[in-house]
Every structure is written in structure tokens, then in C-alpha cells.
């Protein structure tokens, strides 16, 4: 299978390149192209994962529609090649690109945790709390929390994001917006996690990104979901049938690649090592399987 690591859409205004996505400007809108790049420990790996970009894009499309009754999102169309400027790039863009509204991003990561894992587990072990939220004593790794918690973090342009308290968030964006970010994040997570669990997937945690969008005819700004939504790159997906608290869990997300990189002793300093073919193949299988379970369609059909 072909792997797309970078794009060069001649005749289209390049905007910026993220770890996974390439962005272009089209008539004051953004074209977001999800490549097959994969990052781990904030480093882009030299090896791409076949079908990864298409899974991220089509899963986001599904979840944007699924959660639209809760909050609007930035998606305008997936049929981006219908735009005259993009017609010659259909082969590259189909299934992995979105034309979206340009917004003013809120510069925080809105993380919701339903289970105790990852950086949340590490913080709990050292302090008994996560982002200033005190949790009961004696919890174990991967344990389901009594209620999901909202644990925001900074949105670093380089290096690692840092967890912050809700009070820190209020200082950054204001009390009203902080409350809306929290309440909306928890509501989206609750609905999505219930849906996913009915299909055999536990969403242990996930992160949301929001932007402020001017909505005519009003000049007031409104909050909408942007970027990607509930994908294996932005979430921790576990197979429900194999869930066993007290240890790390098998996953459908890129944790599989992180575990491999840890096992070979990589120091997490660029450049990252190439991934062996078996790790690449298994990672593709995990991304495709989570898409099949959630959307109910075969990615390859």
C-alpha cells in the first residue's frame, strides 16, 4: 500500500505543516490533509503507516457528524476536489482531506479522562491528583474513574504539553469560556464513549481542540470543535473484551508504537529509528480495526 509522508499541492497556497497534517489556504478557508506520518514522544517518525491518514480523516468526519447536536465543528466538506483549485489533486486528497472553516484556535488541549492511564496515572502516583483534581487513594493503573474528569493542558508548539489546573485555564481564557470548554468536552466524551463501548471499544481518554468562529450575521464569536476528533492519534482506545485493570492495556491507538520504541531503548531524541515492517503492518491493522468497529464499515471496501 502507498504511504503519503508529505504533500506538494502545486497551485495551492501552503499554510503550515504539523506533525501529521499539511495545511493549505483555499479562499480564506483551510484545507487539512492528513498524511501517513506518525509522531511518538513528540517526534515525527521516519516510517509512515499505510491508511493512517485516511482513518484519521474519515473517523473525524464520523464523529463531527455524531456530535453535531452538542456543538458545531469546522468541517465544510470532504469532497474537496470539487473546488476548482483542487480538482487536479483528487488522487492525493480523496479520503484524507477536509475543507474547513478558518478559526481562531483556543490555545489549550481539552483532555477528558475516564480511566487512569498515561500521564494521568503517573501524576496520580506522585501526587494523588491530576491537574489539581484530588482522586481517591488506592486507585490502580487503568482503573475506571467514578466520573470522567476534565484535565486541560497547554498546547505546546514544540516539546511536551503540560497539564494545568482548571484555575490556570480560567486565568488563560476567562471563567466563562473555561466552563464552556469543560462542560462541552465532558458532554462529547460521555456520548462518544457510550457509543464506542457498545461496539467493544473503551475510550480511556481523549483530547479535544476548539476554535472561535465568527458566525454571520452576528459578530459574536462562537465555540466550535476543530482539528481531529476521537481518533487513534488523539485518544486512547482499548478493546473492551481484553480490559483488565491493574496494568497497561492493549490498544487500538499509537500506544502500540510507543511501547515498541520503549522496548528498544530509544532515548526519544531525534532522529527516531525506522519502524520494522511487522510493527508498521500491525499498526495499520489496529487503525483499520478501530474504524471498522466505530463506523461499521471496512476501510478497504
URPEPE-V372657 format. One record per pair of residues at least 4 apart in sequence whose ideal C-beta (glycine too) atoms are under 7 Angstrom apart, sorted by the first residue. I is the first residue (numbers start at 1). GAP is how many residues later the second one is. Records with the same first field share a line. If there is no record, write none. Layout:
I=GAP, GAP
This chain:
1=49, 50
3=33, 45, 47
4=31, 32, 49
5=30, 31, 32, 43
6=16, 29
7=15, 26, 28, 85
9=15, 80
11=74
12=12, 14, 19, 73, 74
13=11, 12
14=10
15=8, 9, 10, 15
16=7
17=5
19=18, 20, 25
20=14, 15, 17, 19, 213
21=11, 12, 13, 14
22=11, 13
23=7, 8, 9
24=7
25=5
26=5, 57, 59, 60, 73
28=74
29=47, 70, 71, 72, 73
30=70, 72
31=49, 55, 66, 68
32=65, 66, 68
33=60, 63, 64
34=19, 22, 23, 62
35=18
36=12, 13, 14, 16, 17
37=7, 11
38=7, 10, 11, 14, 216, 219
39=4, 5, 6
40=5, 214, 217, 218, 221
41=217, 227
42=117, 118
43=225, 227, 229
45=227, 230
46=225, 226, 228
47=227, 228, 233
49=231, 234, 235, 238
50=234
51=4, 233, 236, 237, 248
52=4, 235
53=4, 43
54=4, 41, 42, 245
55=4, 232, 233, 236, 244
56=4, 172, 175, 177
57=4, 38, 39, 40, 41
58=4, 37, 233
59=4, 171, 172, 232, 235
60=4, 168, 169, 171
61=4, 14, 17
62=4, 232, 233
63=4, 129, 166, 167
64=4, 9, 11, 161, 165
66=126
67=4, 121, 124, 125
68=4, 5
70=114, 117, 118, 121
71=113, 117, 152, 153, 154
72=152
73=151, 152, 153
74=26, 27, 29, 137, 150, 151, 152
75=23, 25
76=23, 24, 25
77=22
78=20
80=6, 13, 17, 18, 19
81=5, 6, 8, 9, 12, 13
83=16
86=7
89=4
90=4
93=4
101=112
103=108, 109, 110, 121, 123
104=107, 108
105=104, 106, 121
106=67, 75, 104, 105, 106
107=48
108=44, 45, 46, 47, 61, 64, 65
109=43, 44, 46, 52, 98, 100
110=42, 71, 75, 97, 98, 100
111=40, 41, 42, 94, 96
112=36, 38, 73, 74, 77, 93, 94
113=7, 17, 32, 35, 36, 38, 92
114=30, 31, 34, 75, 79, 89, 90, 91
115=27, 28, 29, 30, 89, 90
116=4, 5, 8, 23, 25, 26, 27, 29
117=4, 24, 25, 87, 88, 119
118=87, 118
119=4, 44
120=4, 10, 31, 85
121=4, 20
122=4
123=4, 7, 40
124=4, 5, 6, 11, 15
128=6, 7, 9
129=4, 5, 6
130=5, 19, 21
131=20, 21, 32, 33, 34
132=33, 34
133=16, 18
135=4
139=4
140=105, 106
141=105, 106, 107
142=103, 104, 105, 106, 107
143=102
145=4
148=38, 41, 42
150=32, 35, 36
151=12
152=12, 14, 17
153=8, 9, 10, 11
154=7, 8, 10
155=6
156=4, 5
164=4, 5
166=4, 12, 16
167=4
168=4
169=4, 9
170=4, 5, 8
173=4, 5
174=4
175=4
176=4
177=4
178=4
179=4
180=4, 43
181=4, 29
182=4
183=4
184=4
185=4, 23
186=4
187=4
188=4, 20
189=4, 17
190=4
191=4
192=4, 11, 38
193=4, 10
194=4
196=5, 7, 98
197=4, 5, 43
199=94, 95
200=39, 40, 41, 93
201=36, 38, 39, 51, 89, 92, 93
202=36, 38, 41
203=27, 32, 34
204=32, 34
205=30, 31
206=24, 28, 29
207=27
208=17
209=17, 18
210=13, 14, 15, 16
211=13, 15
212=9, 11
213=8, 9, 11
214=5, 7
215=7
225=4
228=5, 6
230=4, 5
231=4
232=5, 20, 21, 22, 55, 58
233=21
235=18
236=15, 17, 19
237=14, 15, 16, 53
238=5, 11, 12, 13
239=11, 13
242=8
243=6
251=4, 5
252=34, 37, 38
254=4
255=4
256=4, 26, 27, 30
257=4, 18, 22, 26
258=4
259=4
260=4, 19
261=5
264=9
266=6, 7
275=4, 5
277=4
278=4
279=4
280=4
281=4
282=4
283=4
284=4
285=4
286=4
287=4
288=4, 11
289=4
290=4
291=4, 8
292=5, 6, 7
297=4
